[in-house]
Amino acid sequence: MARRLRSLALAVPLALSALAVAPAAEAFCGFYVAGADKKLFNNATMVVLMREGTRTVLSMQNNYQGPPENFAMVVPVPIVLQKENVKTLPKEIFDKVDTLAAPRLVEYWEQDPCVIPPPVARMAGGVRTPSPETGADAAGSRGRVTVEAQFTVGEYEIVILSATDAAALDTWLKTNKYKIPEGAEPLLRPYVQAGSKFFVAKVDTQKVRFDDKGMAELSPLRFHYDAEQFNLPVRLGLINSAGTQDLIVHILAKGKRYELANYKNVTIPTNLDVDEKARDQFGALYAALFDRTVEKNPGAVVTEYAWDASTCDPCPGPTLDAQDLATLGADVLPDAEDEPGAPGGRPGRARFVGGGFTLTRLHARYGKDALGEDLVFRTAEPIAGGREWLAEGGKLETGARKGGSNNFQGRYAIRHPWTGPIACEHPMRGRWGGPPAGNPQAGVKAAQDLAFAPRGEIQLASMVRHDVPEVGIKAAEKSASQAPRLAHAGATSSEAAPAAPMATTASSAAPGPATDAAPAAPEATGCGACAVGEGQGSAAAAVVAGIGAALSRLRRRRR
C-alpha cells in the first residue's frame, strides 16, 4: 500500500480522490476505453484550478481518512477571503475531471482491407474559535497572529489568519486545537515572510456524514481570489510526506494550456502500441512509463493532457458542460454576468460568457526534500499528439508537436491486425475500428477490472510493441502488427522515429503567449480510421488516395 501513488496535498492532511469511469461518449473511437487504474490515485487530494486574468479559482476534494475532530487544513492565500469567496462542491465533479484527463487505453481491430467504406463524416466534436490574542499570549510568542475573518461553510469552521511570525502562527494553531504535525514552522515561514494570509479549516463533527465504513465524508471546498501571479502553494503539504509523492493538478483556462515557469516541462510519450497484457495491467504499465519519463528528465513536471474540455477522442467518460464549468469557477470569472431575475421575483442565476476551456493535466513526482519552491504556472503554446491522426507518409503521429489548438493526451493502444482472407488485388491496410461482428468481447470495459501492480514489476520493453527512443526504451521484439499502422497499401513496417518529448526549462524557454484573443476552434474529433486533428486528412481522404493510387497502377498495366 505504501508504494501506491500519493498526491501531495495543499492541505493538512492528505486526502482521497477516486477515479470513476463512465461509458464512452458519442462517436466510436475505439472499443476498449479506460482511464488509468483507479488505485493509482488512492489517498490523493484532487486539485482543480481555473484561471482567467488575475482571478484564480481553487477547488480541492478532501476525503479525509481519520477522526473528523483531527482534521485541519491550512492553505496560504494572497488575500483575506470572505464567506462569499468560499463554497462547497459536489464530489462528482472531481471524478468527471479526473476521468476525462486520465491516460487512456484503447483497443482497435483492423478492418477488412478489401471493404472500402464510404466517406466518414467528421464529428465536432459562525466558528467556535478562541480570540487570536488567547493563542498568541498563551504561547508567549513575540509575534502576533490576527483573525482577519471567520465564518462557517457547510461542515467547515473557517478562519482567515495573518501572522507576523511563523513560530507564533505554529503556536496559535496548536493552542487553538488545530491538529497539525510537528515541524510545520519552517514550512510556514516563507509564506509569513511573503505576507500571505492563511485559510484554516477544521470540521464541525456534528455536521459530518459517515459512509458505511465509518469514514467521514467531507465536502470538497472551492475558493477564489485575485492575484497577479498564478501559483500553487504545495510546500506546506510536505509536512505529511512519508517519502516519494505524486502531485496531479488540473487547470481550466479559456483557450490556453499551462505549464510550469520554474520547473522543467516534458510531455508523456504517447501513441504507443502495447501488448494485450496491458488490458489487465494498464495502471502499472502507465506508472512504469511515467517513472521512466521522470528518470530521463529529473525534476520535470509531466504534461499528460491538454484538450478542449468539451470534447475528447477517445472518451473514457463524459466531457465538461457549462454547468460543470460554472461549478468549478466560471460563475466568478471576470466575464461572468448575472441573468435578470426570473418571473415572480425569483433571483436569476450567475452565468458566464464564452467557452472554449482547455483542460490541462500536470503530473509531478518527487521526494520530500526535492521540492524547493511552490509551483508557478505560465501559459504555453498549444500542442497536439496522442490521436489516431496520420502524419506525412501515412504514419501515425508520435510524441507531441506544436499545434493550432490543444489536442494532446496520453493514449495507448492494443491493436489486432486483420487475420481474415484478403481476396482483392489492392488491399487497403491500416484502417482501425471496432471488433468484428459477433466478437465475444463486444462492449465497453471499464477501468475497474484493471489490476494494480507495484512499481518495479513491469518491464516496459516487453509491453511496448515498438521502440520509444525519447525515454530510452527498446522493444524486446518487433511485432508484425506494426505494418498495418501504415494507412496505405504497399507500405513497409519501418517506423518513423518518434519525436523527442517536448521539454523546456524555466531558464531557457520564454513564457508562452498570454493574450486574451479568441482561441482557435478546437480540433475536430473523429474515430477509428479517421485522421483526427490538424491537417485536413480524414478517412475519406485516405480512401480517395488509395483508390487513386489503385486506378493509376491499373492504367499503367493496361498500357
C-alpha positions in Angstrom: 0.0 0.0 0.0 2.8 2.4 0.8 4.0 2.1 -2.8 0.8 3.4 -4.2 0.7 6.8 -5.8 0.0 9.5 -3.3 -0.7 13.1 -4.3 0.9 16.0 -2.4 -1.9 17.9 -0.8 -2.1 21.6 -0.4 -3.7 20.9 3.0 -3.0 19.0 6.2 -3.7 16.1 6.0 -3.6 14.0 2.8 -6.9 13.3 1.3 -8.5 10.8 -1.1 -9.5 11.1 -4.7 -11.4 8.4 -6.6 -11.4 7.9 -10.3 -14.7 7.0 -11.9 -15.1 5.6 -15.4 -18.2 6.1 -17.5 -19.1 4.6 -20.8 -17.5 6.1 -23.9 -19.4 9.1 -25.3 -20.8 9.7 -28.8 -18.7 8.6 -31.8 -17.0 5.2 -31.8 -13.3 5.9 -31.1 -12.0 2.5 -30.1 -13.6 -0.5 -28.5 -11.9 -0.5 -25.1 -11.5 2.9 -23.5 -10.3 3.2 -19.9 -8.7 5.8 -17.7 -5.7 4.9 -15.5 -6.2 2.3 -12.8 -8.5 3.6 -10.0 -6.0 2.5 -7.4 -3.3 4.8 -8.9 -5.0 7.8 -7.1 -5.9 6.4 -3.8 -5.0 8.7 -0.9 -4.7 11.6 -3.3 -6.1 15.1 -2.9 -7.6 16.2 -6.2 -6.8 19.8 -7.2 -8.6 21.7 -10.0 -7.6 25.3 -10.8 -9.4 27.7 -13.0 -7.7 30.9 -14.2 -8.8 34.0 -16.1 -7.0 37.3 -16.0 -5.9 37.7 -12.4 -8.7 35.6 -11.0 -7.8 32.1 -9.6 -10.5 29.6 -8.5 -9.0 26.7 -6.5 -11.1 23.6 -5.9 -10.0 20.6 -3.8 -11.5 17.4 -2.7 -10.7 16.2 0.8 -12.0 12.7 1.7 -10.1 12.7 5.0 -9.3 9.3 6.4 -9.3 9.6 10.2 -11.2 11.0 13.1 -13.0 14.2 11.8 -12.1 16.1 15.0 -8.5 15.7 13.9 -9.0 17.3 10.5 -7.1 20.5 9.9 -6.4 22.2 6.6 -4.1 25.2 6.2 -3.7 26.8 2.8 -1.7 30.0 2.1 -3.7 32.6 0.2 -2.8 36.0 -1.1 -5.8 38.0 0.3 -8.3 37.9 3.2 -11.1 35.7 1.9 -14.7 36.4 2.9 -17.6 34.0 3.1 -18.7 34.8 -0.4 -15.4 33.6 -1.7 -15.8 30.1 -0.3 -18.3 27.3 -1.1 -18.6 23.6 -1.0 -18.9 21.4 -4.2 -20.4 18.0 -5.1 -17.8 15.2 -5.2 -18.9 14.0 -8.6 -17.3 16.9 -10.5 -13.8 15.8 -9.4 -14.4 12.3 -10.7 -15.6 13.7 -14.0 -12.5 15.9 -14.4 -10.1 13.1 -13.4 -11.7 10.6 -15.8 -11.7 13.0 -18.7 -7.9 13.8 -18.4 -6.6 10.4 -17.3 -4.2 8.5 -19.5 -6.3 6.1 -21.6 -6.1 2.7 -23.2 -8.0 1.9 -26.3 -8.4 -1.3 -28.3 -8.7 -1.4 -32.1 -9.3 -4.0 -34.7 -8.0 -3.6 -38.3 -10.9 -3.5 -40.7 -11.3 -5.7 -43.8 -8.7 -4.4 -46.2 -10.9 -5.2 -49.2 -14.0 -3.4 -47.9 -13.6 0.3 -48.7 -16.1 2.3 -46.6 -18.0 5.4 -47.8 -16.5 8.7 -46.7 -16.9 9.3 -43.0 -18.4 12.5 -41.7 -16.1 14.3 -39.4 -17.5 15.0 -36.0 -17.0 18.0 -33.8 -16.9 17.0 -31.6 -20.2 31.2 12.9 -16.8 29.4 14.1 -16.1 28.3 17.6 -12.6 29.7 17.8 -10.8 31.5 20.7 -9.7 35.0 20.1 -6.3 35.5 18.4 -4.9 37.1 21.5 -5.6 34.0 23.5 -3.4 31.8 21.3 -0.6 34.2 20.9 -0.4 35.3 24.5 -0.6 31.7 25.8 2.4 30.9 23.7 4.4 33.8 25.0 5.4 34.5 21.4 7.0 37.7 20.3 4.9 37.6 17.1 1.3 38.3 16.5 -1.5 36.3 14.9 -4.7 38.1 13.8 -8.0 36.6 12.8 -8.9 38.6 9.8 -12.2 36.8 9.1 -14.2 33.8 10.4 -17.3 32.0 9.1 -18.9 28.7 8.5 -19.3 27.0 5.2 -21.0 23.6 5.2 -19.4 21.4 7.8 -16.2 23.6 7.9 -15.3 26.2 10.5 -13.0 28.6 8.7 -10.7 31.3 10.0 -8.5 33.6 7.8 -5.3 34.4 9.7 -2.4 36.8 9.2 0.8 36.5 11.2 4.0 38.4 11.7 6.0 35.4 12.8 5.9 31.7 11.7 6.6 30.4 15.2 3.6 32.4 16.5 1.4 31.0 13.8 2.5 27.5 14.6 1.9 28.0 18.3 -1.5 29.6 17.7 -2.7 26.7 15.6 -1.7 24.2 18.2 -3.0 26.2 21.1 -6.4 26.5 19.4 -6.5 22.7 19.0 -5.7 22.5 15.3 -4.1 19.1 14.8 -1.0 20.0 12.7 2.1 17.9 12.6 5.4 18.8 14.3 7.9 20.5 12.1 5.4 22.8 10.4 7.0 26.1 11.5 9.9 26.1 8.9 7.4 25.4 6.1 5.1 28.2 7.3 7.9 30.7 7.5 8.3 31.6 3.8 4.6 32.3 3.5 4.6 34.5 6.6 7.6 36.4 5.3 5.8 36.9 1.9 2.8 38.4 3.6 0.4 35.6 2.9 -2.8 35.1 4.7 -3.8 31.6 5.8 -7.1 29.8 5.0 -7.6 27.5 8.0 -10.4 25.0 8.3 -11.5 22.4 10.8 -14.6 20.2 10.9 -17.8 20.6 12.9 -18.2 17.0 13.8 -22.0 17.4 14.3 -22.3 18.1 10.6 -20.2 15.3 9.3 -21.7 12.4 7.4 -20.1 8.9 7.6 -20.1 6.2 5.0 -20.8 2.5 5.7 -17.2 2.0 6.6 -17.2 4.8 9.2 -15.2 7.2 7.1 -16.0 10.9 7.3 -17.4 12.2 4.0 -16.1 15.8 3.8 -17.4 18.1 1.1 -15.0 19.4 -1.4 -14.1 23.1 -1.0 -13.7 25.9 -3.5 -12.4 29.4 -3.0 -11.4 32.2 -5.3 -9.2 35.3 -5.2 -7.3 37.8 -7.4 -3.5 37.7 -7.7 -1.1 38.7 -10.4 0.9 35.5 -10.0 -0.7 32.2 -10.8 0.8 29.6 -8.4 0.1 26.7 -6.2 1.4 26.6 -2.6 2.4 23.0 -2.3 5.4 23.1 0.0 3.2 23.0 3.1 2.0 19.6 2.1 5.5 18.2 2.6 4.7 18.2 6.3 2.9 14.9 5.7 5.3 13.4 3.3 6.4 9.9 4.1 8.7 9.7 1.1 8.1 10.0 -2.7 4.9 11.7 -3.6 2.9 12.4 -6.7 1.1 15.7 -7.4 -1.6 15.9 -10.1 -3.0 19.3 -10.9 -5.8 20.1 -13.4 -6.1 23.6 -14.8 -9.0 25.0 -16.8 -8.5 28.2 -18.8 -10.1 29.7 -21.9 -8.2 28.5 -25.0 -4.9 28.2 -23.0 -2.9 25.4 -21.6 -0.5 25.9 -18.8 3.0 24.6 -17.8 5.5 25.4 -15.1 7.5 28.5 -15.2 10.0 27.4 -12.5 10.4 23.7 -13.3 11.3 21.7 -16.4 8.4 20.6 -18.5 8.1 17.4 -20.6 5.3 15.6 -22.3 4.5 12.0 -21.6 5.3 9.6 -24.5 2.1 8.8 -26.3 0.5 6.8 -29.1 2.4 3.6 -28.1 1.1 0.3 -29.2 1.2 -2.1 -26.3 0.9 -5.8 -25.6 -2.5 -7.4 -24.8 -1.3 -7.9 -21.3 -1.8 -4.1 -20.8 -5.6 -4.8 -20.7 -5.2 -6.1 -17.2 -2.1 -4.1 -16.1 -2.7 -0.7 -17.5 -2.3 1.2 -14.3 1.0 -0.5 -13.5 2.2 -0.1 -17.1 1.5 3.6 -17.1 3.1 4.1 -13.7 6.3 2.5 -15.2 6.2 4.7 -18.2 5.7 7.8 -16.1 8.6 6.8 -13.8 10.9 6.2 -16.8 10.0 9.6 -18.2 10.8 11.3 -14.9 14.0 9.3 -14.6 15.1 10.6 -18.0 14.0 14.1 -17.1 14.9 14.7 -13.4 12.9 17.3 -11.7 10.4 17.7 -14.6 6.7 18.1 -14.4 4.9 16.0 -17.0 2.1 17.2 -19.2 -0.4 14.3 -19.6 -3.3 16.1 -21.2 -4.2 19.4 -22.9 -7.5 19.3 -24.8 -10.7 21.3 -25.1 -12.8 20.3 -22.1 -16.0 19.9 -24.2 -14.5 17.3 -26.5 -12.4 14.2 -26.3 -11.3 11.4 -28.6 -11.3 8.7 -27.4 -13.6 9.4 -24.5 -13.2 7.5 -21.2 -16.1 9.4 -19.7 -18.3 12.4 -20.3 -16.9 15.8 -21.2 -17.4 19.0 -19.1 -20.6 21.0 -19.8 -21.5 24.6 -19.0 -22.8 23.6 -15.6 -19.6 21.7 -14.7 -17.5 24.7 -15.6 -19.7 27.0 -13.6 -19.3 24.6 -10.6 -15.6 24.8 -10.9 -15.5 28.6 -11.0 -16.7 30.0 -14.3 -19.5 31.7 -12.5 -17.0 34.0 -10.7 -14.7 34.7 -13.6 -14.3 38.4 -14.7 -16.7 38.0 -17.6 -19.4 36.3 -15.6 -22.7 38.2 -15.6 -25.9 38.0 -13.7 -29.0 36.9 -15.5 -32.2 39.0 -14.9 -34.4 37.7 -12.1 -37.0 35.2 -13.2 -40.7 35.9 -13.3 -42.3 36.2 -9.9 -39.3 37.9 -8.4 -37.2 34.8 -8.2 -33.4 35.6 -8.3 -31.6 34.9 -11.5 -28.5 32.7 -11.8 -24.9 33.7 -12.5 -23.9 32.8 -16.0 -20.6 33.2 -17.8 -19.9 34.5 -21.3 -17.9 32.4 -23.8 -16.5 28.9 -23.5 -13.6 27.1 -25.1 -12.0 26.0 -21.9 -8.8 23.9 -22.2 -8.2 21.3 -19.6 -4.5 20.8 -18.8 -3.3 17.9 -16.6 0.2 18.2 -15.0 1.9 15.4 -13.0 5.0 15.6 -10.8 6.7 13.0 -8.7 9.4 13.9 -6.2 10.9 13.1 -2.8 10.3 15.0 0.4 13.5 17.1 0.0 13.3 17.6 -3.7 10.6 20.4 -4.0 12.4 23.7 -3.4 9.6 26.1 -4.2 5.9 26.3 -5.0 4.6 25.7 -8.5 4.4 28.8 -10.6 2.4 28.5 -13.8 2.6 30.2 -17.2 0.7 29.9 -20.4 2.2 27.7 -23.1 1.9 27.2 -26.9 -0.8 24.7 -28.0 0.4 21.1 -28.6 -1.1 18.1 -30.3 -0.4 14.3 -30.0 -1.9 11.0 -28.9 -4.5 10.9 -31.6 -5.4 8.5 -34.5 -4.0 11.0 -36.9 -1.8 10.1 -39.8 1.3 12.2 -40.4 3.4 12.5 -43.6 3.8 9.2 -45.3 0.7 7.8 -43.7 2.4 7.0 -40.4 0.6 7.5 -37.1 1.8 10.6 -35.3 4.2 10.1 -32.4 5.0 12.2 -29.4 3.9 15.9 -29.0 4.2 18.7 -31.5 3.1 22.3 -31.7 -0.4 22.7 -32.9 -3.0 25.3 -33.8 -5.1 24.3 -30.7 -4.6 21.9 -27.9 -5.2 18.2 -28.8 -2.7 16.3 -26.6 -3.4 13.2 -24.5 -1.6 10.1 -23.1 -3.1 7.4 -25.3 -2.1 3.7 -25.6 -3.5 1.1 -28.0 -3.9 -2.6 -28.3 -4.2 -3.4 -32.0 -5.5 -6.5 -33.6 -4.3 -6.9 -37.2 -6.7 -8.3 -39.8 -6.4 -12.1 -39.9 -9.1 -12.9 -42.3 -8.8 -13.6 -46.1 -7.6 -10.8 -48.4 -9.1 -11.6 -51.8 -8.8 -8.2 -53.5 -5.9 -7.1 -55.7 -5.3 -3.8 -53.9 -6.0 -4.3 -50.2 -6.1 -1.1 -48.0 -4.3 -1.8 -44.7 -4.2 0.2 -41.5 -7.9 1.2 -41.1 -8.9 0.7 -37.5 -12.2 0.4 -35.8 -14.4 -1.8 -33.5 -14.4 -5.5 -33.1 -15.6 -7.9 -35.8 -19.3 -8.8 -35.7 -20.0 -11.5 -33.1 -16.8 -10.8 -31.2 -17.4 -12.1 -27.6 -15.5 -9.1 -26.2 -18.0 -6.6 -27.6 -18.9 -3.9 -25.2 -17.1 -1.2 -23.2 -14.8 -2.4 -20.5 -14.2 -0.1 -17.6 -11.0 0.5 -15.6 -12.4 -1.3 -12.5 -11.1 -4.6 -14.0 -7.5 -3.3 -14.2 -5.2 -4.7 -11.5 -2.7 -2.5 -9.8 0.9 -3.8 -9.9 3.5 -2.4 -7.5 6.3 -0.3 -9.1 9.2 -2.2 -10.4 7.4 -5.3 -11.6 6.6 -4.1 -15.2 9.2 -4.5 -17.9 8.4 -1.8 -20.4 10.4 -3.4 -23.2 8.2 -6.4 -23.1 5.0 -4.4 -23.0 5.5 -1.9 -25.9 5.3 -3.0 -29.5 7.9 -0.6 -30.8 10.9 1.4 -29.6 10.4 4.6 -27.5 13.7 6.4 -28.1 12.6 9.6 -26.2 12.8 7.7 -22.9 15.4 5.1 -24.0 13.0 2.1 -24.3 13.9 -0.6 -26.9 11.1 -3.1 -27.5 12.1 -6.7 -26.8 10.9 -7.7 -30.3 9.2 -6.1 -33.2 5.6 -7.1 -33.8 4.2 -7.9 -37.2 1.2 -5.8 -36.3 3.2 -2.7 -36.9 2.8 -2.8 -40.7 -0.9 -2.2 -40.5 -0.3 1.0 -38.6 0.5 2.5 -42.0 -2.6 3.6 -43.8 -1.8 2.7 -47.4 -1.1 -0.4 -49.4 2.5 -1.3 -50.2 3.9 0.4 -47.1 6.7 -1.3 -45.2 6.8 -2.0 -41.5 9.6 0.6 -40.8 8.6 3.2 -38.3 9.4 6.8 -38.2 11.5 7.7 -35.1 9.2 9.2 -32.5 9.7 12.8 -31.8 11.6 13.6 -28.6 9.3 14.7 -25.7 8.7 18.4 -25.8 10.8 19.7 -23.0 11.7 23.2 -21.8 13.2 24.6 -18.7 12.2 27.8 -16.9 15.5 29.3 -17.6 15.7 28.5 -21.3 12.1 28.8 -22.5 10.3 32.0 -22.8 6.8 32.1 -21.4 4.0 31.2 -23.8 1.6 33.8 -25.1 -0.7 35.3 -22.6 -3.1 37.1 -24.9 -6.8 37.3 -24.4 -7.5 36.8 -28.1 -10.3 34.3 -29.0 -8.9 30.8 -29.0 -8.7 28.8 -32.2 -11.6 26.4 -32.7 -11.0 23.0 -31.2 -9.8 20.3 -33.4 -12.5 18.2 -35.0 -12.7 14.8 -33.4 -13.1 11.5 -35.2 -12.6 7.9 -34.5 -11.4 4.6 -35.8 -9.8 5.1 -39.2 -10.5 8.8 -39.2 -7.5 11.1 -39.4 -8.1 13.4 -36.4 -6.7 16.8 -35.7 -4.7 19.4 -37.6 -4.3 19.0 -41.2 -7.3 18.1 -43.3 -6.7 14.4 -43.6 -9.7 12.1 -42.8 -10.7 8.6 -43.5 -12.4 9.8 -46.7 -9.1 11.4 -47.9 -7.3 8.2 -47.2 -9.8 6.2 -49.1 -9.7 8.6 -52.1 -5.9 8.5 -52.1 -6.0 4.7 -52.1 -8.5 4.5 -54.9 -6.5 7.0 -57.0 -3.3 5.0 -56.5 -5.0 1.8 -57.5 -6.5 3.2 -60.6 -3.2 4.7 -61.6 -1.5 1.3 -61.3 -4.3 -0.3 -63.3 -4.0 2.2 -66.1 -0.2 1.5 -66.3 -0.8 -2.2 -66.6 -3.3 -1.7 -69.4 -0.9 0.4 -71.3 
